[in-house]
Amino acid sequence: MRIGLLTEGGYPYATGESRLWCDRLVRGLASHDFDLYALSRSARQEEAGWVDLPPQVRRVRTAPLWAPEDDGHTYGRRERRSFAGHFGALATGICAEADATAERAFADGLYGLAELARERGGLYAALRSELAVRTLENACRAPGARRGVADATVPDYLAFVDRLERALRPLSLDWYGDDGLGAVDLCHAASGGSAALPGLLAKRFFGTPLLVTEYGVQLRAHYLAATDGPLAAPVRALLAAFQGRLAAEVYRQAALLTPGNTHARRWQERCGADRAKLRTVYPGMESERFTEVGEDEESGDPATLVWVGRVEPAKDLIALLHAFAEVRKAQPEVRLRIIAAPVRESGAAAYLAHCRALAAQLFPDEAAGAHEVGENPVTFEEIGGPEAPTLAEAYAAGAVVVLSSVVEGFPISLVESMFCARATVSTDVGAVVEVIGGTGLVVPPRNPRALADACLALLRDPERRHRLGAAARARALELFTVEQNLAAFRGIYLELLSRAPVRRHDAEGVPFAHPAEAYVPGTWADRRMSAAVAGDPDA
């Protein structure tokens, strides 16, 4: 089977959110061929290069979403009139209140623009033209426009069309020919949003079935990011409306949706996904590197709390430090080790510096005697450093692992700690409760007192820690391994192909010359049956 894997800001680049699970998917399903269609998000990502690709990756095509991509095409009068009609429908669908008419207008405009770009060239200049801005303004001021867009001004229109052109850039790519997405049997989008747009067009132009996997929903990500950016309120409202309309269309056209957890599934349902199309597939994670720690019942300092993850405000290390202050009042010998991934972004570095300053204020260096050097009970370390050269050793540093986030999607660090058989204390955000089940303690977010009480409960009860840790490891091995993830997608690929109509013949002109069963790993009990299905007259 030939799979078109669609990504944005991830695989095959060496950095990005989806690179790990996509790489495991491609390597694990070696019986299939993969064509990669990747959208990059930054120059830094492209400079970092690609990961090593396995031989089953037959083709890689890339396009940037971050750089200007003027293809030099300009439209004549007839094309401008056609563009105005299609873009007007799209803008009406974005600006109008949610109903069936608005959704239909959005879809008509989206596919109309795609067909125009396919026939007459790219949309770069048209989407940034004065005509586009005026059309958007008319849609924002039309009767029935949604609240929040009517107050938009010209700078708001310009800011929105800039982001809209980047999001719709896949419409202008040359990927939609018989030697591109027209040659694949199935499109698998590794996320919604712009990554799924090529899959939508392959479905429309060639009838190719579309599978969409989301471990985080684009609309939710927009809402979370909107509070941090400098965008004006009308621009945020327009972008949210666009993401919502695009998500609804992707979910409507997809043959199957595979959210990575129930939290993502609820967001998909909120955006209009049909429950009959939803099938939860947990992300697969490598458990082998945590085996030694997970099977060692004596590992971990019983008087040490450990936090492992990426430093950012959403992780709420401030609340963790205040909670640790309460823990220290009850048990002064306890220590806290904050072990973070390397910090490269300026915002994360500033937040880390703030946390260090707060730790120094809350916990002055302590010394056992007048002539000894004092130590702070809170240490900030880096994964790969001398104290924690590997992830497994980071989790092995303490008996209790803490997650203090106020925002979380799928908590990867929590699953890793479960593989290590660690008792955990987590905040009730995202998919935490779904992941942890009954194998750890869960408290409300932004509640240092509750976080401290839960940590103390586990620090004081070694038997409970061991019992919860063993249960956590068993749960993680059952639900979150690479093997279960690969088995799920192997079956889904065959299921979708079996439901898809026959679109083309093989080189010998025989439909289904290679039956679906041929892609199942292992040997057949009756080879003659395979030949008969393939049309061999001698079988």
VEXRONU-64909 format. One record per residue (C-alpha): chain; x, y, z. Coordinates in Angstrom, 2 decimals, decimal comma. Each point is the difference from the previous one (the first is absolute). Layout:
REM residues N
REC   c        c1        c2        c3
REC   A         X         Y         Z
...
END
This chain:
REM residues 539
REC   c        c1        c2        c3
REC   A      0,00      0,00      0,00
REC   A      1,24      3,49     -0,79
REC   A     -0,63      2,54      2,76
REC   A      0,19      3,77     -0,39
REC   A      1,10      1,22      3,47
REC   A     -0,86      3,69      0,45
REC   A      1,81      2,00      2,70
REC   A      0,38      3,58      1,17
REC   A      2,98      1,12      2,04
REC   A      1,24     -3,52      0,69
REC   A      1,15     -3,14     -1,82
REC   A      2,32     -0,36     -1,88
REC   A      1,64      3,04      1,57
REC   A      2,28     -0,61      2,98
REC   A     -2,10      2,33      2,17
REC   A     -3,76      0,21      0,50
REC   A     -2,93     -1,50      1,85
REC   A     -0,90     -2,98     -2,15
REC   A      3,44     -1,19     -1,07
REC   A      0,37     -2,80      2,57
REC   A     -3,33     -1,76     -0,44
REC   A      0,08      0,43     -3,78
REC   A      3,48     -1,51     -0,15
REC   A     -1,12     -2,96      2,13
REC   A     -3,08     -0,42     -2,19
REC   A      1,97     -0,04     -3,26
REC   A      2,69     -2,32      1,34
REC   A     -2,50     -2,32      1,67
REC   A     -2,20     -0,44     -3,09
REC   A      2,82     -1,06     -2,30
REC   A     -2,36     -1,94     -2,29
REC   A     -1,45      3,29     -1,29
REC   A      1,58      2,69     -2,16
REC   A     -0,16      3,59      1,23
REC   A      0,06      3,29     -1,91
REC   A      0,63      2,93      2,35
REC   A     -1,61      3,39     -0,61
REC   A      1,38      2,36      2,64
REC   A     -0,67      3,66      0,83
REC   A      2,76      1,77      1,93
REC   A     -0,61      2,78      2,52
REC   A      3,30      1,85      0,18
REC   A      3,41      0,48     -1,56
REC   A      1,58     -1,45      3,15
REC   A     -1,96     -3,20     -0,47
REC   A      1,16     -0,37     -3,58
REC   A      3,62      0,74      0,97
REC   A     -0,12     -2,79      2,61
REC   A     -0,47     -2,49     -2,84
REC   A     -1,85     -3,30     -0,11
REC   A      0,15     -3,12      2,07
REC   A      1,37     -3,13     -1,66
REC   A     -2,77     -1,46     -2,12
REC   A     -0,64     -3,73     -0,43
REC   A     -0,07     -1,55     -3,50
REC   A     -3,81     -0,26     -0,04
REC   A     -0,13      3,81     -0,37
REC   A     -0,14      0,25     -3,78
REC   A     -0,42      3,73     -0,46
REC   A      0,22      3,22      2,03
REC   A     -1,55      3,29     -1,10
REC   A      0,18      3,09      2,19
REC   A     -1,33      3,56      0,04
REC   A      0,49      2,87      2,48
REC   A     -2,85      1,72      1,82
REC   A      2,27      2,67      1,45
REC   A      1,64      1,67     -3,01
REC   A     -1,57      2,08     -2,79
REC   A     -0,88     -2,30     -2,87
REC   A     -0,86      2,28     -2,91
REC   A     -0,18     -2,28     -3,02
REC   A     -0,17      2,96     -2,40
REC   A     -3,52     -0,79     -1,18
REC   A     -2,40      2,91     -0,48
REC   A     -3,62     -0,29     -1,03
REC   A     -1,73      1,62     -2,94
REC   A     -3,48      1,50      0,17
REC   A     -1,83     -3,32     -0,32
REC   A      2,16     -1,70      2,64
REC   A     -0,40      2,98      2,37
REC   A     -3,75     -0,23     -0,34
REC   A      0,13     -3,73      0,73
REC   A      2,31      0,60      2,97
REC   A     -2,31      2,68      1,40
REC   A     -2,93     -2,42     -0,06
REC   A      1,85     -2,85      1,64
REC   A      1,75      2,15      2,60
REC   A     -3,26      1,79      0,73
REC   A     -1,64     -3,34      0,80
REC   A      2,94     -0,98      2,21
REC   A     -0,06      3,34      1,84
REC   A     -3,77     -0,22      0,49
REC   A      0,39     -3,48      1,47
REC   A      2,65      1,30      2,40
REC   A     -1,78      3,17      1,10
REC   A     -3,59     -1,27      0,26
REC   A     -1,41     -1,61      3,10
REC   A      0,29     -3,78      0,02
REC   A     -2,74     -1,76     -1,97
REC   A     -0,31     -2,38     -2,93
REC   A     -0,08      2,85     -2,54
REC   A      3,27      1,48      1,28
REC   A      1,70     -3,41      0,01
REC   A     -1,13     -0,64     -3,57
REC   A      1,27      3,44     -1,10
REC   A      3,38     -0,65      1,62
REC   A      0,35     -3,39     -1,73
REC   A     -1,08      1,39     -3,39
REC   A      2,48      2,85      0,29
REC   A      2,84     -2,27      1,15
REC   A     -0,37     -2,50     -2,83
REC   A     -0,64      2,75     -2,54
REC   A      3,30      1,65      0,92
REC   A      1,77     -3,37     -0,21
REC   A     -1,33     -0,67     -3,49
REC   A      0,90      3,52     -1,10
REC   A      3,57     -0,46      1,27
REC   A      0,24     -3,38     -1,72
REC   A     -1,11      1,41     -3,34
REC   A      1,48      3,51      0,01
REC   A      2,87      0,01      2,47
REC   A      0,64      1,05      3,55
REC   A     -2,11      2,15      2,28
REC   A      2,81      1,92      1,73
REC   A     -0,54      3,37     -1,67
REC   A     -3,79     -0,30     -0,12
REC   A     -0,38     -0,84      3,71
REC   A      2,11      3,03      0,92
REC   A     -1,64      2,38     -2,46
REC   A     -2,19      3,03      0,63
REC   A     -2,89     -2,00     -1,47
REC   A      0,39     -2,62      2,74
REC   A      0,09      2,67      2,73
REC   A     -3,12      1,73     -1,33
REC   A     -1,84     -3,31     -0,32
REC   A      0,90     -0,89      3,58
REC   A     -1,14      3,42      1,21
REC   A     -3,38     -0,46     -1,69
REC   A     -0,43     -3,40      1,63
REC   A      0,89      1,36      3,44
REC   A     -2,53      2,83     -0,31
REC   A     -2,79     -2,04     -1,56
REC   A     -3,22     -0,58      1,98
REC   A      0,24     -3,15      2,07
REC   A      3,78      0,17      0,44
REC   A      1,24     -1,59      3,19
REC   A      0,69      2,13      3,02
REC   A      3,61      1,10      0,24
REC   A      0,75      0,51     -3,71
REC   A     -2,21      3,00     -0,72
REC   A      2,45      2,33      1,79
REC   A      2,96     -1,07     -2,14
REC   A      2,05      2,74     -1,66
REC   A      2,29      0,04     -3,02
REC   A      3,10     -1,06      2,02
REC   A     -2,06     -2,93      1,33
REC   A     -0,99     -1,04     -3,53
REC   A      3,64      0,17     -1,14
REC   A      1,20     -2,04      2,97
REC   A     -2,66     -2,64     -0,58
REC   A      0,54     -0,40     -3,76
REC   A      3,73     -0,40      0,66
REC   A     -0,67     -2,95      2,32
REC   A     -2,77     -1,33     -2,22
REC   A      2,27     -0,11     -3,03
REC   A      2,57     -2,01      1,95
REC   A     -2,64     -2,41      1,30
REC   A     -1,44     -0,49     -3,51
REC   A      3,38     -0,34     -1,70
REC   A     -0,48     -3,75     -0,55
REC   A     -2,75      0,90     -2,50
REC   A      2,65      1,47     -2,31
REC   A      2,48     -2,89      0,08
REC   A      0,72     -2,29     -2,96
REC   A     -0,68     -3,17      2,01
REC   A     -3,34     -0,85     -1,65
REC   A      0,95     -1,94     -3,09
REC   A      0,07     -3,65     -1,02
REC   A      3,66     -0,10      1,06
REC   A     -0,81      1,57      3,39
REC   A     -2,91     -0,54      2,34
REC   A     -1,94     -1,49     -2,87
REC   A      2,26     -3,06      0,21
REC   A     -0,53     -0,85      3,69
REC   A     -2,58     -2,44      1,37
REC   A     -0,63      1,87      3,26
REC   A      0,78      3,43      1,43
REC   A      0,92      0,03      3,69
REC   A      0,14      3,51      1,51
REC   A      2,10      0,15      3,17
REC   A     -2,05      2,98      1,20
REC   A     -2,93      2,15     -0,98
REC   A      0,29      3,54     -1,34
REC   A      2,27      0,70     -2,98
REC   A      1,50     -3,50      0,08
REC   A     -3,40     -1,49     -0,86
REC   A     -0,67      2,35     -2,94
REC   A      1,93     -2,13     -2,54
REC   A     -2,05     -2,98      1,18
REC   A     -3,23      1,91     -0,57
REC   A      1,05      0,83     -3,56
REC   A      1,16     -3,57     -0,70
REC   A     -3,42     -1,18      1,13
REC   A     -1,73      2,53     -2,27
REC   A      2,20     -0,44     -3,09
REC   A      0,71     -3,75      0,17
REC   A     -2,38     -1,51      2,55
REC   A      2,91     -0,97      2,28
REC   A     -1,21     -0,91      3,52
REC   A      1,24      2,29      2,79
REC   A      1,08     -1,08      3,49
REC   A      0,63      2,76      2,56
REC   A      1,94     -0,55      3,22
REC   A     -0,03      2,77      2,61
REC   A      1,83     -0,04      3,31
REC   A     -0,82      3,68      0,38
REC   A     -2,86      1,86     -1,70
REC   A      0,95      3,07     -2,06
REC   A     -2,92      2,09      1,26
REC   A      0,96     -0,70      3,62
REC   A      3,62      0,89     -0,78
REC   A     -1,19      3,29     -1,51
REC   A     -1,98      0,89      3,11
REC   A      2,99     -0,77      2,22
REC   A      2,41      2,02     -2,16
REC   A     -2,35      2,95     -0,52
REC   A      0,52      1,33      3,51
REC   A      3,78      0,22     -0,50
REC   A      0,21      1,75     -3,35
REC   A     -0,28      3,70     -0,96
REC   A     -2,99     -0,56     -2,31
REC   A     -3,03      2,24      0,35
REC   A     -3,27     -1,52      1,16
REC   A     -1,69      0,10     -3,46
REC   A      2,96     -1,84     -1,56
REC   A     -0,16     -2,66      2,71
REC   A     -3,74     -0,36     -0,62
REC   A      0,50     -0,40     -3,75
REC   A      2,78     -2,57      0,46
REC   A     -2,09     -1,99      2,48
REC   A     -2,92      0,02     -2,43
REC   A      2,25     -1,17     -2,85
REC   A      1,51     -2,81      2,08
REC   A     -3,46     -1,08      1,11
REC   A     -1,38     -0,07     -3,55
REC   A      3,05     -1,84     -1,33
REC   A     -0,16     -2,57      2,80
REC   A     -3,68     -0,64     -0,70
REC   A      0,68     -0,56     -3,71
REC   A      2,96     -2,29      0,68
REC   A     -2,07     -2,06      2,43
REC   A     -2,89     -0,17     -2,46
REC   A      2,15     -1,29     -2,86
REC   A      2,29     -2,34      1,95
REC   A     -0,72     -3,71     -0,24
REC   A      1,21     -0,46      3,57
REC   A      1,30      2,19      2,85
REC   A      2,46     -1,38      2,53
REC   A      0,34      2,34      3,00
REC   A      2,87     -0,83      2,31
REC   A     -2,11      0,22      3,15
REC   A     -3,50      0,73      1,25
REC   A      0,88      3,64      0,66
REC   A      0,81      0,53     -3,70
REC   A     -3,07     -2,03     -0,92
REC   A     -2,28      2,37      1,93
REC   A      1,47      2,95     -1,86
REC   A     -0,58     -1,74     -3,32
REC   A     -3,63     -0,65      0,90
REC   A     -0,36      3,65      0,97
REC   A      1,27      0,94     -3,48
REC   A     -2,63     -2,16     -1,67
REC   A      1,65     -3,42     -0,35
REC   A     -2,33     -2,96     -0,47
REC   A      0,38     -2,40      2,92
REC   A     -0,28     -2,95     -2,36
REC   A      3,28      1,09     -1,64
REC   A      1,95      0,37      3,25
REC   A      2,37     -2,68      1,23
REC   A      2,45      0,77      2,80
REC   A      3,56     -1,20     -0,67
REC   A      2,47      0,80      2,76
REC   A      3,47      1,15     -1,11
REC   A      2,62     -2,72      0,10
REC   A      3,05      0,57      2,17
REC   A      3,20     -1,99      0,38
REC   A     -0,09     -1,87      3,30
REC   A      3,24     -1,97     -0,28
REC   A      2,28      2,83      1,12
REC   A     -1,91      0,22      3,29
REC   A     -0,03     -3,74      0,70
REC   A      3,01     -0,07      2,34
REC   A     -1,35      2,79      2,17
REC   A     -3,55     -1,33     -0,12
REC   A      1,00     -3,45      1,21
REC   A      2,31      1,26      2,78
REC   A     -2,16      0,35      3,09
REC   A      2,84      1,59      1,98
REC   A      0,77      2,87     -2,39
REC   A     -0,89      3,57      0,93
REC   A      0,82      2,08      3,05
REC   A     -3,05     -0,30      2,31
REC   A      0,49      3,60      1,15
REC   A      0,17      1,57     -3,50
REC   A     -2,74      1,43     -2,22
REC   A      0,76      0,15     -3,74
REC   A     -1,44      2,19     -2,74
REC   A      1,01     -0,79     -3,60
REC   A     -1,05      1,88     -3,10
REC   A      0,23      3,09     -2,17
REC   A      0,26      3,34      1,81
REC   A     -2,86      2,33     -0,93
REC   A     -2,68      1,97      1,90
REC   A     -2,67     -2,65     -0,71
REC   A      1,95     -2,44      2,20
REC   A     -0,59      2,31      2,99
REC   A      3,29     -0,56      1,79
REC   A     -0,91      3,00      2,16
REC   A     -2,85     -1,97      1,61
REC   A      2,34     -3,00      0,38
REC   A      2,55      2,10      1,90
REC   A     -2,67      1,38      2,31
REC   A     -1,32     -3,52      0,57
REC   A      3,52     -1,20      0,80
REC   A      0,28      2,76      2,61
REC   A     -2,99     -1,59      1,78
REC   A      1,57     -3,46     -0,33
REC   A      3,23      1,25      1,58
REC   A     -1,88      1,35      2,99
REC   A     -1,29     -3,50      0,74
REC   A      3,10     -1,96     -1,08
REC   A      3,16      2,17     -0,08
REC   A      2,20     -2,78     -1,43
REC   A     -1,91     -0,19     -3,32
REC   A      1,68      1,29     -3,17
REC   A     -1,40      1,06     -3,38
REC   A      1,85     -0,66     -3,26
REC   A     -1,25      1,91     -3,06
REC   A      1,49     -1,76     -3,03
REC   A     -0,80      1,79     -3,23
REC   A      0,60     -0,42     -3,70
REC   A      2,61      2,43     -1,38
REC   A     -1,42      3,53     -0,17
REC   A      0,47      1,71     -3,36
REC   A     -2,77      2,60     -0,25
REC   A      0,36      3,41      1,63
REC   A     -3,46     -0,13      1,58
REC   A      0,72     -3,35      1,66
REC   A      3,40      1,25      1,18
REC   A     -1,62      3,03      1,63
REC   A     -2,57     -2,20      1,74
REC   A      2,74     -2,34      1,24
REC   A      1,95      2,95      1,39
REC   A     -3,14      1,16      1,83
REC   A     -0,45     -3,48      1,51
REC   A      3,62     -0,11      1,13
REC   A     -0,38      3,39      1,67
REC   A     -3,18     -1,12      1,79
REC   A      1,71     -3,21      1,19
REC   A      2,91      2,03      1,38
REC   A     -2,46      2,27      1,81
REC   A     -2,16     -2,80      1,43
REC   A      2,89     -2,29      0,94
REC   A      3,20      1,79      1,07
REC   A      3,07     -2,21     -0,19
REC   A      0,22     -2,22      3,05
REC   A      3,16     -1,27      1,73
REC   A      0,35     -2,60      2,73
REC   A      2,69      2,00      1,82
REC   A      1,64      3,40      0,14
REC   A      2,99     -1,15     -2,08
REC   A     -1,87     -1,94     -2,73
REC   A     -1,27      1,14     -3,39
REC   A     -3,76      0,37     -0,16
REC   A     -2,22     -1,79     -2,51
REC   A     -3,38      0,87     -1,38
REC   A     -2,59     -2,80      0,35
REC   A     -1,19      0,84     -3,54
REC   A      2,34     -0,82     -2,89
REC   A     -0,47      0,94     -3,65
REC   A      1,62     -2,52     -2,33
REC   A      0,04     -0,81     -3,69
REC   A     -0,72     -3,33     -1,66
REC   A      3,29     -1,18     -1,43
REC   A      1,99      1,65      2,78
REC   A      2,27     -1,83      2,44
REC   A     -2,75     -0,56      2,58
REC   A     -2,61     -1,25     -2,49
REC   A      1,68     -1,21     -3,20
REC   A     -3,12     -1,86     -1,16
REC   A     -3,75      0,32      0,45
REC   A     -0,15     -3,28      1,90
REC   A      2,60      1,24      2,50
REC   A     -1,95      3,22      0,40
REC   A     -3,11     -1,90      1,09
REC   A      2,12     -2,33      2,16
REC   A      1,21      2,96      2,06
REC   A     -3,02      0,04      2,31
REC   A     -2,81     -2,10      1,36
REC   A     -2,82      2,35     -1,05
REC   A     -0,42      1,78     -3,35
REC   A     -2,03      3,22     -0,05
REC   A     -1,87      1,64     -2,88
REC   A     -1,28      3,50      0,84
REC   A     -1,30      1,22     -3,39
REC   A     -2,95      2,34     -0,50
REC   A     -0,24     -0,98     -3,70
REC   A      0,84     -3,41     -1,39
REC   A     -0,95     -2,05     -3,02
REC   A      1,30     -3,56      0,16
REC   A      2,43     -0,06      2,97
REC   A      3,02     -1,80     -1,43
REC   A      2,13      0,49      3,12
REC   A     -2,74     -1,63      2,07
REC   A      0,01     -3,11     -2,21
REC   A      3,81     -0,17      0,20
REC   A     -0,16      0,10      3,79
REC   A     -2,60     -2,79     -0,11
REC   A      2,37     -2,14     -2,08
REC   A      2,53      0,61      2,79
REC   A     -2,49     -1,28      2,62
REC   A     -0,10      3,34      1,78
REC   A     -2,79      1,19      2,24
REC   A     -1,28      3,31     -1,35
REC   A     -1,79      3,13      1,13
REC   A     -1,63      1,89     -2,89
REC   A     -2,36      2,88     -0,64
REC   A     -3,37     -0,70     -1,58
REC   A      0,58      1,50     -3,46
REC   A     -0,20     -1,31     -3,55
REC   A      0,17     -3,78     -0,27
REC   A      1,67     -0,51      3,41
REC   A     -2,88     -1,89      1,65
REC   A     -0,49     -2,17     -3,09
REC   A      3,69     -0,90     -0,08
REC   A      0,57     -0,57      3,69
REC   A     -3,23     -1,87      0,70
REC   A      0,06     -0,98      3,66
REC   A      3,77     -0,42      0,20
REC   A      0,91      3,44      1,34
REC   A     -1,27      2,97      1,98
REC   A     -1,73      2,84     -1,85
REC   A     -0,64      3,49      1,42
REC   A     -1,54      3,22     -1,39
REC   A      2,35      2,31     -1,95
REC   A      1,26      3,24      1,56
REC   A     -0,43     -1,45      3,49
REC   A      3,41     -0,21      1,75
REC   A     -1,55     -1,13      3,28
REC   A     -1,71     -3,01     -1,61
REC   A      3,17     -0,81     -1,96
REC   A      2,04      0,06      3,20
REC   A     -2,45     -2,20      1,91
REC   A      0,03     -2,63     -2,75
REC   A      3,81     -0,02     -0,12
REC   A      0,20     -0,39      3,78
REC   A     -2,50     -2,88     -0,09
REC   A      2,27     -1,97     -2,36
REC   A      3,27      0,98      1,69
REC   A     -1,33     -1,34      3,31
REC   A     -1,30     -3,31     -1,38
REC   A      2,65     -2,14     -1,77
REC   A     -2,32     -2,97     -0,48
REC   A     -2,58      2,16     -1,75
REC   A      2,70      1,48     -2,23
REC   A      1,18     -3,43     -1,09
REC   A     -3,55     -1,23     -0,57
REC   A     -0,96      3,00     -2,12
REC   A      3,28     -0,12     -1,93
REC   A     -0,46     -3,66     -0,92
REC   A     -3,58      0,62     -1,11
REC   A      1,11      3,02     -2,04
REC   A      2,65     -2,01     -1,84
REC   A     -2,47     -2,78     -0,80
REC   A     -2,51      2,53     -1,34
REC   A      2,61      1,76     -2,17
REC   A      1,23     -3,30     -1,47
REC   A     -3,56     -0,93     -0,88
REC   A     -1,11      3,27     -1,60
REC   A      2,89      2,21     -1,09
REC   A      2,62     -2,10     -1,77
REC   A      1,17      0,31     -3,59
REC   A     -1,30     -3,50     -0,68
REC   A     -3,63      0,82      0,84
REC   A      0,19      3,16     -2,10
REC   A      1,38     -1,84     -3,03
REC   A     -2,54     -2,80      0,31
REC   A     -2,82      2,55      0,04
REC   A      1,18      1,86     -3,11
REC   A      0,84     -3,20     -1,86
REC   A     -3,62     -1,09      0,37
REC   A     -1,37      3,47     -0,80
REC   A      1,99      0,24     -3,25
REC   A     -1,36     -3,33     -1,23
REC   A     -3,53      0,88      1,10
REC   A     -0,01      3,31     -1,88
REC   A      1,50     -1,51     -3,11
REC   A     -2,62     -2,76     -0,02
REC   A     -2,77      2,62      0,15
REC   A      1,48      2,23     -2,72
REC   A     -1,23     -0,33     -3,60
REC   A      2,33     -1,42     -2,65
REC   A      1,78      3,01     -1,53
REC   A      2,78     -1,52     -2,09
REC   A      1,54     -3,24     -1,23
REC   A      3,45     -1,37      0,51
REC   A      2,64     -0,28     -2,73
REC   A     -1,53     -3,19     -1,42
REC   A     -3,46      1,55     -0,18
REC   A     -1,54     -2,37      2,56
REC   A     -2,14      1,64      2,71
REC   A      1,08     -1,00      3,54
REC   A      3,01     -1,91     -1,33
REC   A      1,31      0,23      3,56
REC   A     -2,87     -0,73      2,42
REC   A     -0,26      1,81      3,30
REC   A      1,03     -3,17      1,86
REC   A      3,40      0,18     -1,68
REC   A      0,88      2,98      2,17
REC   A     -0,55     -1,94      3,24
REC   A      3,37     -0,98      1,52
REC   A      0,72     -3,72      0,29
REC   A     -0,39     -3,06     -2,20
REC   A     -3,17     -1,26     -1,64
REC   A     -1,37     -3,43      0,70
REC   A     -1,02     -0,44     -3,63
REC   A      2,10      1,71     -2,64
REC   A     -2,26     -1,30     -2,76
REC   A     -2,83      2,08      1,42
REC   A      2,10      3,17     -0,43
REC   A      0,70     -0,88     -3,62
REC   A     -3,68     -0,65     -0,64
REC   A     -0,98      3,36      1,46
REC   A      2,62      1,67     -2,16
REC   A     -1,51     -1,55     -3,13
REC   A      2,61     -2,68     -0,76
REC   A     -1,68     -2,47     -2,44
REC   A      2,31     -2,81      1,13
REC   A     -1,07      0,24      3,66
END
